[in-house]
Amino acid sequence: MKEQLRAAFEAEERFLTGENFYAQHFLGIQKTGSLFTFRVWAPNAQQVWLVGDFNQWGDSLPMMRRERSGVWEVETDIPQEGQLYKYKVRQADGREIMKIDPFAIRFEARPGTAAVIHTVPNKKWKDGLWRGRQKRSNHFKRPINIYEVHASSWKHQADGRPYTFKELKEELIPYVKKMNYTHIEFMPLMEHPLGASWGYQLIGFFAVSSYYGTPEEFQDFVEACHLANIGVFIDWVPGHYCANEDTLPYYDGTPTFEYTDPNRAKNNRWGTICFDLGKPQVQSFLLSSALYWIEMFHIDGIRVDAVSSMLYLDYDDGPWTPNHEGGNRNFEGYYFLQKLNAVLKLAHPQVILMAEESTSQTQITGLIETGALGFDYKWNMGWMNDILRFYEMDPLFRKNHFELITFSFMYRHNENYLLALSHDEVVHGKKSLMHKMWGERSQQFAQLRNLYAFMFAHPGKKLLFMGSEWGQFLEWKYDHGLEWQDLHDELNHKMQQYTQHLNDLYLRERALWEIDYSPTTIEWIDADNTEESILTFIRQGSRKKDFLVVVVNLVPVERQDFVIGVPYEGEYEEVFNTEMIEFGGTWQAHNPIRVTREKETNAFSYQIKTVVPASGVLYLRPKNIQIKKGLSSKK
């Protein structure tokens, strides 16, 4: 008993100082034999009761007792597994409100918000081979091609019910495997009361949403992914939370999880409440949540959502309060994110940490010691905005806006970028990716194939939102399944085959990922051919012979006898052509192998000539080339 009391005291002390990274083992429910211990942090509450369907939601159980730290506790053998519970909190002003358990690991089905008493048995995992490979692997030098999924709208049953994890295990995993993706990234899976929030307004930071299934079913899903050599990432939202009164906001009647300053506590743009990221107890809560998902579910990586909102005090709409220096830096958010990445990397060096962040004022990736936040990857929002604007443009005017497609190459060394065409780009009237493309329908598909081929040749890891792989025309709808019937259309079906083939080529061609973040991974052939609107460059692997010549025709005009400068003498074989008939194009056969001619072109010693299809992209691989001594073949 003394040991248990000492352990509880130490856990409480660490929670109060922001250093308890496993706070769910102290707060929430702890089970010992037939006894349950319930604990909740409500430092300014006048009284707290445990209520549930085991006591008819009354206060007949003994009142919870308050510890000196503001943690309330009760031990009882009355509740049973599977029963529902909440805390009735008499707040600082005397009001009594039913509140959720912030550390609950399971909730009842919507629209209810009561927690479920649930014990997850220890799982005997079978994914040791996968996890061992990840520990030994350098992900920066490996292919990462992510299929982004909203779990409840990927596919629906005939009666309109969304797939659960059991059903996703049977259908999503084989599909992702067939399509040659390396990872699945789920939009938030944590408990949230409103589907329209897409999971970004959470109430349960330790709970898999009951909408998708049980914690055990999600464990089985992740294990099945790993056995199929597919990694699993999740979106995680530490910046803000659901504003519903019965959830986290003003838990004891005073600012508890949120900032005291109302300008900082309220997120006007999203209608949510912001975590006080400088409060030690909040740090313990959030760091424990992140580690819980990594360790309980063997997650391979976390994407932190809305990082900008945690870094800048003026990011939101409405009034804002400057920091103590008079500026807009949220120092609490900045140091919390550094602490988050330091803690996670110390415990799990192989876990991949990604940030969705849209500014350039703060270094997001790189060593914390240098002032960076310590993430592995940053979503390249600038590339996404520029590239979509370019592909929506009439090709007649593209030559005057070539900087939209070339500018990202100039700042690609600033961060470790991930190229994402995500869910955010296909909602709220923005149109689907296919619908954004210029031209009539066949031209739109040609443009989409062109975009994807350019994206895969551009340095950086890749992400594509579900449905975009076959060019779904309608915008994404969170409460409907994808338009799978589109695949009965020949062009949609061929677009899906195209994406499958491109994904496979990406896995096989080391030049497309091996030295993504090295200055030598790109060598320009011609970035200034605006008149013909053709971009040509070399994508280089770690060995000199491992490279691809990339030709991107950005207008619907075929170019005969197009001259390309190349670095080495020999033959160049066309290994990919976006305009092949099996992909929805018009070409029946590839260009023949091209033999170099010794003539200085684009500052290279040799040249080849080939036909470049209208709106087409070509990848050319060297074959039987003569690599001469010297670091560069360029004069």
N, C-alpha and C positions, 0 to 999 in steps of 0.2 A: 504493500500500500504506500509506503514511504517513497519507493522508487517511482510509482505512478504519479504521486503528488509532485515530486521533484521534476519529473518529465513535463507535467502539465505546466508547472510554474515557468520552466525554461522556455517552453513553446510560447507561452503567453508573453514573456519578456521579449523574445525574438520578434513576435508579431508586432509588438508596440514600437520596436525600433526599426522596423522595415527589413528585418533580416530573416524572417521565417518564410522560407520558400516552399514549405509544405504545410501551409496553414490549415489545409483541409483535414489534416490529421489531428488538429486540435479543435478547430471550430466546426460547425455543422453537426453531423451525427457520428458518434463513436460507439461501437458495439463491443461489449465484453460479456460473453456468455448470453444470458437472456436479458441483460440490462442494456439500455440505450442511454447515452449521455448526449444531451442537446446543449450546444453552446452558440451564442450569437453576440456579436459586438454591437452594443447600443449604449454608448457611454453617458448620454444625457437623458435616457429614458427614466421615467418615474417607476415603472414596473413593466415586466414582460411575463407573459404566460405562454406556455406551449398548448396549442389547440389543434384539434383534428377530428377526423371522423371516429376516432376511438373515444372521444369524450363529448361527442355531439357539438363540437366547435364551441364548447363553453370553457369555463375556467375552473373546472372541478379538480384538475390536477394541482399538486402543490405549486405555488408560485415559484418562478425561477429566481434564484438568488444572484445578487450582483457581487462580482468580484471587484477588487480595488481598481482594476484597469478599465472597468466598464464592460466587461464580458459577463453575460448572464448565463446561468447554467442550471440544469436540472437533470437528475438521474432517475429513470423509471423503467419498469418492466411491463407497463400497460400496453404501449403501442406494439404493433406487429408488422412484419414485412408486408409491403404492398399498400399500407394504409397512407392516407393523406394527412399533411400537417402544414400549419403556418405558425407564425408568432403573432400574438396580439400584443401590441406595443402601446403602453400609455406614454405618450410623448411628452416632451419637456413642457408643453403648454397644457397638458391634461387631456388632450384628445386621445381616443383609443382607435387604432387603425390595425387591421390585419396586414401583416407584412410577410413577404416570402423569406425563405432561408437563403441568404446570399451564397452559401456553400453547398446547396442542394446538388446532387448528382443526377436527379431525375425529377421531372415534373409531370403532372397529369396532362391529358390531351387538351388542346385549345377548345374553348376559350378560357378554361379554368387555369389558374396560376398556382395552385397548391403544389407543394413538393411531395414526392413519393418516398416513403422509407424503403430504401433499396440498397442491398449489399451486393457488390459485384464480386463474384468469386475469382480467385487467382487463376489466371489463364496460363495454360502451358503452350506458349507460343512455338510456332514451327518455322519462323522466318529468320532463324539465326544466320543462315547462309547469306541472305540479302543484307542483313544488318552488318555482318562482317565485311562484306564487299564495300558498303558505304563508308565504313571506318577507314578502310585502306585506300579509298578512291579520292582523287582531287576533283571535285565537281566543277571547278573552273575549267578544267581540261577535258571535260566529258560533255556529251550532248545532253541538253535539257530542252525538251519540247513538251509544253504543258497543255493539257486539254482542260479548260476551265468549265466547271459544272455547277449549276444550281440544282441541288439534289432533288427538289420536289417538282421541277419542271423539265427535267431531261426527257422523261417519258411518263405517260399516264396510262392507267388501266382503261378498259373500254367504258367503265362506268364513271370515269373522270378522276378516280383516286390516283394520287401520285405513287410512284414506286417507293417502297421501303428499302432499307439496306439489304434485306434478304433478296429482294428482286433485283436491285442494282448489282449485287454480287453476281447474279446469274447472267445479267445482260450487259451492264456497263463495262465490266472488266474485260470480257471477250471483245467487245466493240473497240475499246481503247487499244487493246493488244493488236487487233486486226488493222487498226488505223495507224499503227507504228508510233504512237505517242510514248514518251518516257515517263510522264507523270500526270496524275489527276490533281487539279486544285479545286477544292470545294469552296464556294462562297459560304459564309458562316453557318456552321452546323449547330451552334449553341442555342439554347432555348430562347425563343423570342415569341411574343404574343401575336404579332401582326405579320402575315406573309408579305404584305406590301412593302415592308422594310427590307425585304430580301435577306433578312438575318442580321442586318447591321445595327439594329436597335435591340440590344440583348437584355435579358433579365437573369439568365443562368450562365455564369461564366465557367461552371464546372459540369454542365449538363448537356448531353446530346439531346437535341430537340426530339420530343416524343413523336413529332410529325414524321420522323424518319425511322424510328425504331429505338431499341434499347442500347445501352452502352456495350453490352456483350455482342450485339449484332454488328455494331460499328467496329469493334475489335476484330471480329471474324472477317469483315469486309477488308480492313487494312491488311490483315494476314493474307487473304486471298490475292490482293494486289501484289504484295511482296513475292508470293510464290509464283506469280506471273511476271515477275521482274518489272513491276510498275511501282513507282514511288507515289506517295500521297502527301499533298500539301493542304493546309487549311488557312482560310482567312481568320484573323483574330482582331478584335476591336477594343483596344485598351484606352481609347480616347474619350469615349462617351457611352451612354447607356439609356435605356428606355425611361421615359419620363412618367410612366404610370405610377400613381400614388401608392399602390399596394406593392411596389417592387423596391428598388434601391433608394430612390430620391428621399432626402431628408429623413433618413431611416428612424432616428429617434426624435424627430421634430426640429433638429438643428442640422447644419451642414455636417454630414458624417463622411460620406464617400466623395462629396463634391466640394468645390471651392466655397469659401465664405463670401467672397466678392460676387454679387449676382451677375456682374458683367462677364465674369470668367466661368461661373457655374452653368450658365444657360447657353446652349448652342441654338441660336435663333434659326439658322439656315435649315437645320435638320430636326428641330423640335425635340432635342434631347438634352441630357444633363452631362456635364463634363466632369470626369474624375479629377480630384485634386492630386496631381501626380507627385507633389512634393510631400504629401502626408505619409509618414512611415507605414501606417496600417494599410493604406491603399496600395502602397508598393508591395507589401507582403501579400495582399489579396491578388494583385495582378500577376506578380511573378509566380505565385503558386499556381494560378490558372494556366499560365503558359507551360510550366513544367508538367502539370497534370496531363495536358493533352499530348505532350511529347512522350511521356513515360507510360501513361495508362493505355494509349492507343498506338504507340510506336510510330507517331507521325514523323515524316522525313523533313518537314520544313513548315515554317509559318510565314505568312504574308501579313504584315502589320498594316491595317487600313488607316487611311486619313492621317498620315504622319504630319502633314503640314498643319493640320488643326491643333496638333500638340506642340508645335514649334513656334507658332506666331500668334501673338495675342490679338492681332487685328485681322486674323484670317476669316472670322465669322462676319456676318452682316450685323449691323447695329453698333452700339457704343462699346468701347473697350478701354481697359485701364492699363496705362503704361507700366512697365516694370520699374524697379527701384532706380534704374539708370535713365529712365525716361524713354526707353525704346520699346520695340514690339517683340523682343525675344522672350519666349516663355522658358525661363531658365529651368523651372521644375520639370517641364516636358523634355527638354534637351538632356538633362542629367538622368532622368528616369530611363529614357531610351538607351543611353549609354550603359546604364546599370543593367537593364534588361538583356542587352546583347552580351555583356560581360558575363553575367550569371549563366545564361543559356549556353554560351560557348564553352565556359569552364566545365559545365556538367556534361554537355553533349557536343563536342567539337564538330561532329559530322553533320549536325542539323543545319539546314539551309535557312537563312533569315533574309526576308525580302521586305522592301518598303514600297508602299504606294505613296509617292511624294512628288509634288508638281512644281517645286521652286528650285532655284539654283543657289540660294543664299547659304545653305548649310551642306557640308560634306556628309553624305549619307553612308557611303560604303568606305571601307578602309579601317585602319587601326584607330582605336579609341585614343591611344596615346598621342596621336597627331591632331586630335580635335574632331575626328569623324565620329559618327554615331555607332559604327561598328557593324552595320548590316553587310551581308554578302552581295546583295543585288538591289538595284533601284529600278523601278519601272521607268522607262524612258517616255515620259508624257509628252515631251517636246517633239520627239520623233513621231509619235502617234498623231499628234495634231497636225504637224506639217505634212505628213505623208497622206493622210486622208483628205486634207484640203487639196493636195496636188491631184490625187486620183479622181476627185469629183469634178475637176476642172476640164473644160473643153480642151482637147489636145492642141487646138489651134493656138492657144495662148500659153501652153506649157513652157515653150522656149524662153518666155519672158519671166518665168518663175522657177527656174532651175534650182535656185538656192533652197527651195523647199525640200528637194530630194537629196541635195548634197550637204546641207548645213550640218546634219547630225554626224557626218564623218569627221567634222572639224573638232567637235567636243567629245568624241567617243571615249577619250582617255580620262575624262574628268571623273567618271564613276564606272563601276561595274554594272553596265546596263542590261536590263531584260526588256525585250521588245514585246509589248503586250497589245493585242487587239481584243479587248475585254468586253464584258457585259455592259460597261458604262457607255460604250460607243454604239450600242444597238437598241437604245431605249429613248423614251421621252421625245419622240418626234425626230430623232437623229437618223432614223432609217437603218435597216440592216446593212452589213458591209456590201452585199451584192447590190442592194438598191442604191447605195451611195455612188456606185461606179458610173462613169460617164457612158452615154450611148444607148443604143437599143439593146435588146436582151442578149443576143449573142456577143455583142461588143462588151456588155457588162461582165459577162463570164470571162472573156479574154482579159479584161482589165483586172478582174479578181485573181486570175491565175498569175498575171504579171506581178501584182502586188505581193502575193505570197512568195513567189520566186525571188523577188527583190528582198523581201524580209528575211528569207533564209540565207541569202548571200551577204546580208549586212551583219557585221559583228554584233554579238549579244545573244543570250538565250531567248527562247521563243514561248509565246503563249497565245492561244486562240480560243475564243469562246464557243461553246457548243452550238451547233447548227450552222456556224460559219463555214465549217468544212465542206458543206455541200451547197453553200450559197443560198440559204433560206432567204426568201424575199421579204417575209413579214418581220416586223420588229419582234424582239423577244418579249413574251408575256409571262410574268412570274407565276401566274395561276393557271397556265395552260402547258400542256406538253409541247415539245418541238413539233414542227410541221413535217413529220416523218413521211407523210404521203407525197411530199415533194419529190421523193426519190423515185417515184413512178415516172417522173419526167426525165427524158433522156439527158438534157443538159445538166440537171441537178445530179443525176446518177454519175455522169462522167466527171463532174466537178468533185464529187466525193472520191472517185477513183484517182483523180489527179492529186488531191491532198494526201491520200494514202501513199501514192507513189513518191511524192515530194518528201513526205516524212521519212520514208524508207531510205531515199537517197541521202537525206540529211544524216541519218545514222551511219551510213556506209562511207561518206566522204569526210575524212578527218579534217580536211581544209576548212570545213564549214563550222568547226567548233573547237578544234584542238588548241589554238592559241588566240581565242576570242579577244582577250584583253591585252595582247602584246601589240606594240606599235607596228610590228612587221606583218601582222595578219592581213593588212590591206596594202596593195601597191596600185596606184592609179595608172591606168593606161590613157584614158581621156575623160576628164570630168567636165570639159568645157565645150563639148559638141552640142551646143544648144540649137544650132540651125537644123540639124537632123534629129535632135532630141534623143540621142543615144548615149547611154552611160556605159563605159567599159572600165573594168578593173580586175585585178587579180586577188583572189582569196587564197591565202597561203596557210599551209599546215606547218608543223614543226620541222619537217624535212623538206629540203629544196624541191624535191621531185613531187611532193604532195601539194598540188595547187590546182585551182580551177580558174579559167578565164571566164568572166561573167560579162555578158552583153545584154543590156536592158534597153529595149526599144520602147519609148514612152509615147509614141504616136502610132496611129493605125495606117502606116505607110511601109510597105515592104522595101528593103534596101538590098539591091543586087550588088554583088562584088564589093561588099563592105570590107574595108581594109582595117586590120587590127594589128597593132604592134605587140609582139610577144618577146619574152626574154631569152628563149633558148631555141636553137635549131632542132628541127625534127618534125614530128607529126602531132596534130591536134584533133582529137576525136570528140564529136558532139555526143555528150552523155545525157543531155536533158534539153528538151524543146517544149515550151509551154503550148505550142500551137499544133501538137500532134492530134490526129483525129480521135484517138482513144480518150483524149482529155476534153474533147468538145471543140477542138480547133479544126483546121482544114488541111493540114499537112499529112500526106500519106506515108512519107519516109523522111528519115533524118538527112541532114546534109552529110555528104561523104567526108571521109577523113581529109583534112587539109594539111598540105606539106608546106613548110616555111620557105620563104624566099629571103635571101640576105639583102635587106634594104632597110636603112634606118627609118623607123616609123614610130611616132609617139615617144621619141627618145630611146626606143629599143633598137637592137641591131637587126631584128628580123620582123617579118610580117607574114600574115596569112590573109586570105580573102574568103568570105563566106556569104551566104544569103541570110539576112536577118528578117524573120517574119514580122508582119505588121502586128503591133502591140505584143510582140513576143519577147521572151527571155531565153537566152541560150547559156548553158554551162558547157565549156569545152575543157576536156582533160588532156594533159600532155601524154604523148605516147612515143616511145623510142626517141626521146630527146637527148641532146648532147649538152650536159651541164659542164661548163668550163670553170676553171678555178677563179676564185674571186668572190667577194661577198654579194655583188650585185651585177646583173647583166645589163643594167640600165646605164647608158653613157652619161 
